[in-house]
Amino acid sequence: DAASGYHLWAERYDRELQDIFELQDEVTQKIVSALAVKLTESEQQRLRRPPTENVQAYDYFLRGLECYFRRTKEANLQARQMFEQAIQLDPQFATAYAYLGRTHLTDLAFQWSQDPGSLEHVFTLGQQAVALDDSQPTAHETLAYAYIGKKQHAEAIAEAQKAVALDPNSADAYATLGEVLSFAGQAEDGLPFIEKAVRLNPRYPIPYLWALSYASYLTGRTHAAMEIAKRILSHNPDHPTAHVLLAVIYSELDRMPEAQAEAAEILRISPHYSLAVMKQNMPQKDQASLRRYIEGLRKAGLE
């Protein structure tokens, strides 16, 4: 109890790894009972159904997540391989399909791949995930990102809202909704959702910070956006879009040596980085904001 500092419930569990799903279910049910929590029908169904019953597939999936959130080119490739291994072991593993799609999305966003089919990979894998488990918020989040990549903003918002509705306590779902709204020209509406995601998950991954930084920039909170982008780089110096945002901000503040230094970092991480590709892929609905963004990068020395 945060107010009193007293424990409401505590227990110790010793089990074999092969019993991990039974253990998770047992602990969950004990917590629900101890706290007298009232769950919705969809929440009860989700708790009763593990993401997979294959322990090895689950292990590959967790390893993939760890790699995916590092946000480097090498780690993204490792994550893809891990998710593919999980799917090979369990072809019904919906969440693994969803995150496999996200690895292609990361390649696209960071210009790590020249594959013209990257966006279609995201869309196809998102659809597969939803078809396998329509109650899985992560599947709808991936589909939301696929729609935003296709610049179908209304459809993206609808999928992100569905993810939140399926799990109102999912920090990831709120972060996704906030980011999608930012790209859809509704950053003022999206920012509170991203801030809520950070509150729900104090150990939030780097993508939350990127979404928070970009939404702050779009809403005129330039100094906050700059500081958050620097925080991203303190965790991952090779995060391309954090350098991109800083290059834009420094250009707009007329701090050109710093803007040019950020441009050099972008080219170090993604040697073939192109403004033409960025303009084509960037799903910002507000064209004035997109032109401003590109002009900042051009001013920093990118082409």
N, C-alpha and C positions, 0 to 999 in steps of 0.2 A: 504494500500500500504506500504509494508515493507520499501521501499526506502525513502518515504516522511513522513510516519506516518499518512497520511490522510485516513479517511474512504472512501472506494469505495461504500459501500452499508450497510445500517443498517435498521432494521425494528423490530417491536414488534408484537407478535402474542399471542392472548389469545383464547384458544379453549378447548373443552371438550376432555378428554382422548380418548373417543371413536372415535374421528376424527383424531387420531395421524397419520394414513397413508396418509390421504388427506392433513394434515398439512405438513408432510415431503415432499410430492410431490410439494405442493405449494411453500414452501421455496426453494426447489431445483431449480424449474423452474425460480423463481425470481433471484436467484444467477446466474444461467446460463445466463439469459437475461442481468443482470446488468454487468456482466464481459465479455459479448460477447464471451462466450466460445463455441468452435466448438466441438461437441460431435460426436463420431463414431456411426454407426448404432447400434452396440452391446451395447454401453453405453446408448443410448437413450432407447433401449428396456429394459435394466436393471432398469433404473430410472422409467420407466412406470409401472414396475411390482414389487410390494412389496413382501418381502419374504413369507409373509402369510397375509391373510385378517382377521385372528382371533386375536383380541387384547390380549385375555387371553393367547393364545399360544405364542404370541410374548413376553409377560411379563415373562412367564416361561422360554423362551429361553434366554432372557437377564439375568435373575437370574442365569440360568445355566452357562452362559459365565463368570459371576463374580466368581462363585465357581470354574469353570474349571481352570481359570488362577491363582488361589491361589496355586496350585500345592502341595496340601497335600492329604493324603489318604482319610480323611473324606470329604473334600471339593470335591474331584473327584467323590465320591459316590453320594454326593448331586447334583452335576452337572448332573450326569447320570439320576438321578430321575427327575430332572427338564426338561431335553431334552425329556425323555420318556413321561412326562406329555404334553409337547408341541406337540409331534407327535400324542398322543392320541386325542388331541383337533383338530389337523389338520394333517391327514395322508399324505398330499401332501407337507409338510414343509421340503423341501430339505436340507436347511442349518442345521436344527435340527438333521436330520439323520447324516449329515457330522460330527457334533460335538459329537453326541452320539458315533460314531465310535472312535473319538479321546480319549474319556474317557477310552475305552478298550486299546487303544495304550499306554496311560499313565500308566495303570496298568501293562502292559507288560514291558515297559521300566524301571519302578521303582521297578519291582518285588513285586508288591503289591497283585498280584493274581497268583495262581497256575493253573488257567484255561488254558488248552492246546488249547482251541478254541479262545483265545483272538484275535489272529491275523486274523483269519477268520471272526470274528465279524467286525473288522475294514474294511476288504476287502468288505464284503457283504454290510455293511452300506454305504461305499463309493460308491459302484456300485449303490445302491438304490438312493443315493443323485444325482448322475450324471444322472440316468435314469429319475428322476423327473424333473431335471432342468440342462441341459447340459451347460447352459450359466452361471452357478453359480461357480465362481472361488473356493470358499471354498470346494465344492464337489470334484473338481479335486485335491485340496491340500490333502484332506483326502485319496483319491485314491493313490496319490503319496506316502504318508506315508505307506499305505498298501503295495505297491509294494516294497518300500525300506525295509520294514519288511520281505518281502519274498526274499530279496536279488536280486530282479529283477531291477537292477540299471538303465538300459536304459529306461525301462517302467516308472520308478519313475521320471526320469528327464523329460521325454516327458509330463507326467501329470502336473508336476510343471511348465514347460514352457507354457503349455496350460493355466494354471491359470493366469500367468503373461500376456499372450496375451489377455485374456478375460478382464482383468482390469489392464492396465499398471500403474495405480496409487495405486494399492493395496499393502500396506506394508506387509501384511500377505503373499501374494503370493511371494514376493521377499525373505522374510525370509525362506519360505518353500523351494524355489529353492536353496537358498544358503546352507541350511542344507542338502538337498538331495545331492547336489554336493559334500559336505564335506564327506558324507558317501560313495559316489561313487569314492572316491580317487581323487577328483578335488577341494580340499579345497582352493587352490589359486584362482580358478575361482569363488568359492562360496562366499568367504569372502566379496568381494565388493557388492554382492547382499544383504547380511545381513546388511552391513553398510548402504546401501541405504534404507532398511526397517526402520532402526533406524531414519534416517533423515526424512522419510515420515511420521512416527508416533512418535513424540517426547514423547508421553505417552505410549511407547511400553510396552508390557507385558513381564513377566519373560522369556518365551520361546525364545524371541529374544536374551536375554542376554546369555542364554545357548548355542544357536547356534553360537553366536559371540565368546564365550569363547572356545568352542570346535574347531571351525575353526582356531582360533588364535593358539591354542595348536598344531594342525596338521601342521600349516605352520611355526612352529618354534618360534612363538611369545609367549614364555613361560611366561614371566613376565606379559604381557598383559592378557593372559588367566587366570593366577592366580588372578590378581586383579579383573577381571570381575566375576570370580566364587565367590570371596568374596562379591562382590556387590549383587549377587544373594542371598547369605546367609543372607545379611543384610536385605533383603526384606522377605526372607522365610528361617529360620534356618533349616527347615525340608526338604529341597530340596535334594533328594538322589543323583542325578547325579552330582550336584555341589560338594558335598562331595567326590564323586567318582573321579571326575577330579582333585580336590585338592590333594587327596591321591596319585594319579599317579604323579602329578607334584612334590610334596614334596619328594616322593620316588626317582624320577629321580634327584632331587637336593641334595639327600642324607640327607634330613632333617627328619630323621626317627621319632623322637618324635611327630612331627606335622603330619606326614603320618599316624602313628598309631592312633593318636587322631581322624583323619578323618575316619579311618576304624571303630573305635568304634562308631562314629556318624552314619555311614552307617548301622551298625547292630542295633543301637538303633531305627532307623527309619524303617528299613526293616530287622527284626530279622532273616529271612530265606535267606538273600542275599547270592547268590552262584555264584562263578566264572564260574562254568560249565554252569549254566543257562545264565549268562551274555555272555559267549562265544558263546552260541547257538543263542541268541537273537540279539546280537550286529551286525548291518548290514554293518559294515565297509568292503568295498571291498578289500582294501589293507591289506593283511594278516600280513605283517610285522608290520604295525601300530597296528593291533589288538593284536598281540603277545606282542608288547611293552607295550600296555595298560594293558593287563592282568598281565604281569610280574611286573609292577609297583604296582598293587593292591595286588598281592601275597607277594611282598616285604613288603608291609604295614601291612600284617598280615591276609589278607582275604583268604578264601579257597573256 
